[in-house]
Amino acid sequence: MAVRIRLARRGARKKPFYRIVAADSEAPRDGRFLEILGYYDPMKDPEVIKIHEEKMKYWLDRGAVVSESARSLLKRQGFLKSQATAN
């Protein structure tokens, strides 16, 4: 089973809210996931990005692949930059 870290959309129409989740790469976008790793709310001013660092490190250490959209959020928070210097 290949694990992918990606966004899952929640919220009402025209009011998106995203969860950052670890999911099986074959699972649907808003379907089954393994664990919630954080959230992203683009509707707030300023945007809110919350990442559970211990959970994220756990999945990255086990080889989870990060999607492009999730990668950009992690870079904005400075999480992936710190991971690159740590290795």
Contacts in CASP RR format, 6 or more apart in sequence:
PFRMAT RR
TARGET T0000
AUTHOR 0000-0000-0000
METHOD contacts of the structure
MODEL  1
MAVRIRLARRGARKKPFYRIVAADSEAPRDGRFLEILGYYDPMKDPEVIK
IHEEKMKYWLDRGAVVSESARSLLKRQGFLKSQATAN
1 24 0 8 1.000
1 25 0 8 1.000
2 24 0 8 1.000
2 25 0 8 1.000
2 26 0 8 1.000
2 65 0 8 1.000
3 22 0 8 1.000
3 23 0 8 1.000
3 24 0 8 1.000
3 25 0 8 1.000
3 34 0 8 1.000
3 59 0 8 1.000
3 62 0 8 1.000
3 63 0 8 1.000
3 64 0 8 1.000
3 65 0 8 1.000
4 22 0 8 1.000
4 23 0 8 1.000
4 24 0 8 1.000
4 25 0 8 1.000
4 64 0 8 1.000
4 65 0 8 1.000
4 66 0 8 1.000
4 67 0 8 1.000
5 20 0 8 1.000
5 21 0 8 1.000
5 22 0 8 1.000
5 23 0 8 1.000
5 37 0 8 1.000
5 56 0 8 1.000
5 59 0 8 1.000
5 60 0 8 1.000
5 64 0 8 1.000
5 65 0 8 1.000
5 66 0 8 1.000
5 67 0 8 1.000
5 70 0 8 1.000
6 20 0 8 1.000
6 21 0 8 1.000
6 23 0 8 1.000
6 29 0 8 1.000
6 66 0 8 1.000
6 67 0 8 1.000
6 69 0 8 1.000
6 70 0 8 1.000
7 18 0 8 1.000
7 19 0 8 1.000
7 20 0 8 1.000
7 21 0 8 1.000
7 29 0 8 1.000
7 40 0 8 1.000
7 67 0 8 1.000
7 69 0 8 1.000
7 70 0 8 1.000
7 73 0 8 1.000
8 18 0 8 1.000
8 19 0 8 1.000
8 21 0 8 1.000
8 23 0 8 1.000
8 29 0 8 1.000
8 30 0 8 1.000
8 31 0 8 1.000
8 33 0 8 1.000
9 16 0 8 1.000
9 17 0 8 1.000
9 18 0 8 1.000
9 29 0 8 1.000
9 30 0 8 1.000
10 16 0 8 1.000
10 17 0 8 1.000
10 18 0 8 1.000
10 19 0 8 1.000
10 30 0 8 1.000
11 17 0 8 1.000
15 43 0 8 1.000
16 42 0 8 1.000
16 43 0 8 1.000
17 39 0 8 1.000
17 40 0 8 1.000
17 41 0 8 1.000
17 43 0 8 1.000
18 39 0 8 1.000
18 40 0 8 1.000
18 41 0 8 1.000
18 42 0 8 1.000
19 33 0 8 1.000
19 36 0 8 1.000
19 38 0 8 1.000
19 39 0 8 1.000
19 40 0 8 1.000
20 36 0 8 1.000
20 37 0 8 1.000
20 38 0 8 1.000
20 39 0 8 1.000
20 40 0 8 1.000
20 51 0 8 1.000
20 70 0 8 1.000
20 73 0 8 1.000
21 33 0 8 1.000
21 34 0 8 1.000
21 35 0 8 1.000
21 36 0 8 1.000
21 37 0 8 1.000
21 38 0 8 1.000
22 33 0 8 1.000
22 34 0 8 1.000
22 35 0 8 1.000
22 37 0 8 1.000
22 55 0 8 1.000
22 59 0 8 1.000
22 64 0 8 1.000
23 31 0 8 1.000
23 32 0 8 1.000
23 33 0 8 1.000
23 34 0 8 1.000
24 32 0 8 1.000
24 34 0 8 1.000
25 65 0 8 1.000
27 33 0 8 1.000
35 55 0 8 1.000
35 59 0 8 1.000
36 52 0 8 1.000
36 55 0 8 1.000
37 51 0 8 1.000
37 52 0 8 1.000
37 55 0 8 1.000
37 56 0 8 1.000
37 59 0 8 1.000
38 50 0 8 1.000
38 51 0 8 1.000
38 52 0 8 1.000
38 55 0 8 1.000
38 56 0 8 1.000
39 48 0 8 1.000
39 49 0 8 1.000
39 50 0 8 1.000
40 47 0 8 1.000
40 48 0 8 1.000
40 49 0 8 1.000
40 50 0 8 1.000
40 73 0 8 1.000
41 47 0 8 1.000
41 48 0 8 1.000
41 49 0 8 1.000
49 73 0 8 1.000
49 76 0 8 1.000
49 77 0 8 1.000
51 73 0 8 1.000
51 74 0 8 1.000
51 77 0 8 1.000
51 79 0 8 1.000
53 79 0 8 1.000
56 74 0 8 1.000
56 79 0 8 1.000
57 83 0 8 1.000
60 66 0 8 1.000
60 83 0 8 1.000
66 74 0 8 1.000
66 80 0 8 1.000
71 80 0 8 1.000
74 80 0 8 1.000
75 81 0 8 1.000
END
